[in-house]
Structure formats: C-alpha cells, structure tokens
Amino acid sequence: MMFLNKSHQNLLLLSLAFLLICCSPQLYKTATGEHIAVNEQVKPSPEIDTFIQPYKTRLAEEMNTVIGETSGAILKIGQGETALGNLVVDYQKAFAEMNLGFSIDISIMNNGGIRNNLPKGQITLGNIYELSPFDNYLYVLELNSDNVKDLAAFAARRKILGIAGMNIVAKNGEVTEIKINGEPPLPGKTYLLAVNDYLANGGDGMEMLTLLPRKIETDFLLREILITQIKSTTEKGQKITANIEGRQKLD
C-alpha cells in the first residue's frame, strides 16, 4: 500500500477538483421576452396602477411642498443676461463660498440648462425640478487673466451665459471692458470660477474650460443648491427676487 504525505494529498485533491470543474456541464442563464409596443392599444393595468398609486401620491405631495415665495415672476427671457440666470449664478456663487470655503470670483450658468421660469408667488420643489431637471454638479476651476478674457469674449460672442462677479461691455461683438469685483483682470492673479460639470467638460462649445485646472469637483447638484438657497432666504423672512442689472452690456 502506498501512503501519500500531506503535500501530495493536497496536490491530488486539487487535481481532482480541476478535473471535476472541467468535465462538469456548463450552466447558462436563459431568458425569454416579448416586445410590446407602447401605443394607444395598450390597456392600463389595474394591478400596476394600484401598486404605483401610493408612490405617485407621495411624490405629488413632496413636489407640491412650498419652499419659498417670489415677489414677481422670475424669467429667463433674453440673450446673455436674464433675471433668472442672475438668480442662479448668484445662488451658485454664495453656496460655493459658504460650503467650500473659497472666495469665488466668477460664477456662470448656461441659459440652456435653465429649463423653466419661476412663477409669481409660491415656489414648490416641483418648480425647482422643472427648472433644473439635469444632474449637474458644482465644480470650481482656476483661471488666469487670459482665461478670464477668453471667457468674457465667449460670453459676448455667444450670449448664452448668466454671470455673477464679472461685468462685461462689448461693442460689435468685441469686449471693450471687463471688471471682476470692480477691477480689470490682473496678470499673475488666479481667479476661481464656479461652474457646472456640463460646461466644465466642454458643453455648449466651452471646450476651453476643459484645459483649466480644477480646484474641486463636488457632488452638489445645482437643484440642491437652489433649494438650499431659497430655503435660507425664506427662513430670513425674505421673498425671492431677481432682475436684469446690466452685468452684460452686449450689443
């Protein structure tokens, strides 16, 4: 009779296990499906309606929650500067400074990312979700004076940005004056730009932003920022207001 030491026994067991695995039948997941076109001929399912109704009711109640009040309708009408655009970039700038601890020089928002106006009177959560339905996150980028000039030139040329912290004057599409907090951009100085990730990643033709250093990429959603700032203003007993102020004087 031949006796195996422990190492040989282990080797034999491993070999047997390998053979069993290799020789065992392969199991595959199978599934069947049916394509159902969604059209007028598809009848509602009472069972599904009953199942989802509590969730619809709860969602409707949440979306109807009032978080603030405007003194008048705040609209995104116009090119370049709009009243609603000013409100969004102001809130973005204030939120970033409060929660990130940075002094933000410039805050921008693409007007196309603002999908609805704020009505006169009560503001609900649903209003904010309609205004900002996309999952856009807050980023902070670093700019030098040349980058600031490029940003101003883009704003004057495309007329699609809301801007806080920077004032622009342009004639015939050419920028004639730039002021940041009341001063022209200074060579050698670094400026901080609050912006959403869509623009930071080159959206709406802003490829120039992809080349800029990123100070921080946050997981703060734009609509969360708006909700937070509106609630904060409301808690102070103030109504939500915004106007066109001449931040961008573009011909």
C-alpha positions in Angstrom: 0.0 0.0 0.0 1.3 3.4 -0.9 0.9 6.3 1.6 0.9 9.9 0.5 2.3 12.7 2.6 0.2 15.8 3.2 1.5 17.9 0.3 0.9 15.1 -2.2 -2.6 14.6 -0.8 -3.3 18.3 -1.3 -2.0 18.2 -4.9 -4.1 15.2 -5.7 -7.3 16.9 -4.3 -6.6 20.0 -6.3 -6.1 17.9 -9.5 -9.4 16.0 -8.9 -11.2 19.3 -8.3 -9.9 20.7 -11.5 -11.0 17.7 -13.5 -14.5 17.8 -12.0 -14.8 21.5 -12.9 -13.6 21.0 -16.4 -15.8 18.0 -17.0 -19.0 19.4 -15.4 -21.7 20.6 -17.8 -21.8 24.4 -18.3 -24.8 26.2 -16.9 -26.1 29.2 -18.8 -28.8 31.7 -17.9 -31.7 31.7 -20.3 -34.5 34.2 -20.7 -37.4 34.8 -22.9 -39.0 38.1 -23.7 -41.8 39.7 -25.7 -41.7 43.1 -27.4 -44.7 45.1 -26.6 -45.2 48.4 -28.5 -46.4 51.3 -26.3 -49.3 52.9 -28.1 -53.0 53.7 -27.7 -53.8 50.0 -28.0 -52.0 49.1 -24.7 -54.6 49.0 -22.0 -53.9 50.3 -18.5 -53.2 47.5 -15.9 -55.3 47.9 -12.8 -52.8 45.9 -10.8 -49.9 48.1 -11.8 -51.9 51.3 -11.2 -52.8 50.0 -7.7 -49.2 49.2 -7.0 -47.7 52.6 -8.0 -50.5 54.8 -6.8 -49.1 55.3 -3.2 -45.8 56.3 -4.7 -47.4 58.7 -7.1 -49.4 60.3 -4.2 -46.3 60.6 -2.1 -44.3 62.1 -5.0 -47.0 64.6 -5.8 -47.2 65.7 -2.1 -43.4 66.2 -2.0 -43.2 68.1 -5.2 -46.0 70.4 -4.0 -44.0 71.3 -0.9 -43.6 75.1 -0.8 -40.1 76.3 -0.1 -40.3 80.0 -0.8 -42.1 82.8 -2.5 -41.3 85.3 -5.2 -42.4 88.9 -5.4 -42.9 88.5 -9.1 -42.3 86.0 -11.9 -38.5 85.5 -12.5 -37.9 84.7 -16.1 -35.1 83.6 -18.4 -36.2 85.8 -21.3 -33.5 87.3 -23.3 -29.9 86.7 -24.6 -26.9 86.7 -22.3 -28.1 88.2 -19.0 -31.5 87.2 -17.7 -33.2 87.8 -14.4 -33.4 84.0 -13.7 -29.8 83.5 -14.9 -28.7 86.1 -12.4 -30.5 84.4 -9.6 -29.0 81.0 -10.4 -25.4 82.2 -10.7 -25.8 84.4 -7.5 -27.0 81.4 -5.6 -24.3 79.1 -7.0 -21.6 81.6 -6.0 -23.0 82.1 -2.5 -23.4 78.4 -1.9 -19.9 77.6 -3.1 -18.4 80.2 -0.8 -20.4 79.0 2.2 -19.8 75.3 1.7 -16.4 75.1 0.2 -14.6 77.9 2.0 -13.4 79.6 -1.2 -13.9 83.2 -2.3 -15.5 82.7 -5.7 -14.6 85.4 -8.2 -16.9 84.4 -11.1 -20.0 82.2 -11.3 -21.5 81.2 -14.7 -24.5 79.2 -15.9 -25.6 78.3 -19.4 -29.1 79.6 -20.1 -30.0 76.4 -21.9 -29.5 74.5 -18.7 -32.3 76.5 -17.1 -35.4 74.7 -18.3 -38.3 76.7 -16.8 -39.2 80.0 -15.1 -40.1 80.7 -11.5 -43.7 81.8 -11.1 -45.0 84.8 -9.1 -46.0 83.6 -5.6 -45.2 80.3 -4.1 -42.2 78.2 -5.2 -42.5 74.5 -4.8 -40.0 71.7 -5.0 -41.6 70.8 -8.3 -40.8 74.2 -9.7 -37.1 73.7 -9.0 -37.1 70.2 -10.5 -38.7 71.7 -13.6 -36.1 74.5 -13.7 -33.2 72.1 -13.2 -34.0 68.6 -14.3 -30.5 67.5 -15.1 -27.9 66.1 -12.7 -25.5 69.0 -13.0 -22.7 69.2 -10.3 -20.8 72.1 -9.0 -17.2 72.4 -10.0 -14.6 75.1 -9.2 -12.0 75.9 -11.8 -8.9 78.1 -11.8 -8.4 80.9 -14.3 -5.6 83.4 -15.1 -6.2 86.8 -16.6 -6.0 85.4 -20.2 -8.6 82.8 -19.3 -10.9 85.5 -18.0 -10.6 87.4 -21.2 -11.4 84.3 -23.2 -14.4 83.7 -21.0 -15.6 87.2 -21.5 -15.1 87.0 -25.3 -17.1 83.8 -25.4 -20.0 85.4 -23.4 -20.1 88.4 -25.7 -20.0 86.3 -28.8 -22.4 83.5 -27.9 -24.7 85.4 -25.5 -25.8 82.2 -23.7 -24.3 82.7 -20.1 -25.6 84.1 -16.9 -22.7 85.6 -15.0 -22.0 86.8 -11.4 -18.9 88.5 -10.3 -17.8 89.7 -13.7 -19.2 92.6 -15.7 -18.7 92.8 -19.5 -19.2 95.6 -22.0 -19.0 94.7 -25.7 -19.5 96.6 -29.0 -19.9 94.8 -32.3 -19.2 91.5 -30.6 -15.8 92.7 -29.2 -15.2 93.1 -25.5 -14.2 96.6 -24.6 -14.3 96.3 -20.8 -14.1 93.6 -18.2 -14.4 94.1 -14.5 -14.1 91.4 -11.8 -15.4 92.7 -8.5 -15.0 96.2 -9.9 -11.4 95.7 -11.2 -9.9 94.7 -14.5 -8.3 91.2 -14.6 -4.8 91.3 -13.3 -1.8 89.4 -14.8 -0.4 86.8 -12.5 -3.6 86.5 -10.4 -5.6 83.3 -10.1 -9.4 83.6 -10.3 -11.9 81.0 -9.1 -14.8 80.1 -11.3 -18.0 78.3 -10.1 -19.5 76.3 -12.9 -21.5 73.1 -13.5 -19.8 70.0 -14.7 -21.5 70.1 -18.1 -19.8 73.4 -19.0 -16.5 72.3 -17.3 -16.4 69.3 -19.6 -16.8 71.4 -22.7 -20.6 71.5 -23.1 -22.2 74.3 -25.2 -19.0 74.9 -27.0 -16.9 75.7 -23.9 -14.0 73.4 -24.7 -11.6 76.0 -23.3 -12.8 75.1 -19.8 -11.6 71.5 -20.2 -8.0 72.8 -20.2 -8.3 74.7 -16.9 -7.0 73.4 -13.6 -9.8 72.0 -11.4 -9.6 73.2 -7.8 -12.5 70.9 -6.8 -15.2 68.7 -8.3 -18.1 68.4 -5.9 -21.2 66.2 -5.7 -23.5 69.2 -5.0 -26.4 69.2 -7.6 -27.5 72.5 -9.0 -31.1 72.0 -7.9 -29.9 71.1 -4.4 -28.0 74.4 -4.4 -31.1 76.3 -5.5 -33.3 74.6 -2.9 -30.9 75.3 -0.1 -30.5 78.9 -1.0 -34.2 79.5 -1.5 -35.0 77.9 1.9 -32.3 80.0 3.5 -33.7 83.2 2.0 -37.2 82.2 3.1 -36.1 81.5 6.7 -34.8 85.1 6.9 -38.4 86.3 6.0 -37.4 87.4 2.6 -39.0 86.8 -0.8 -37.1 85.6 -3.8 -36.3 88.4 -6.2 -34.0 88.9 -9.2 -33.6 91.4 -12.0 -31.5 92.2 -15.1 -28.9 94.6 -13.7 -26.6 95.4 -16.7 -23.9 92.9 -15.8 -23.5 92.1 -19.5 -23.9 95.1 -21.8 -23.8 93.4 -25.2 -24.9 94.9 -28.5 
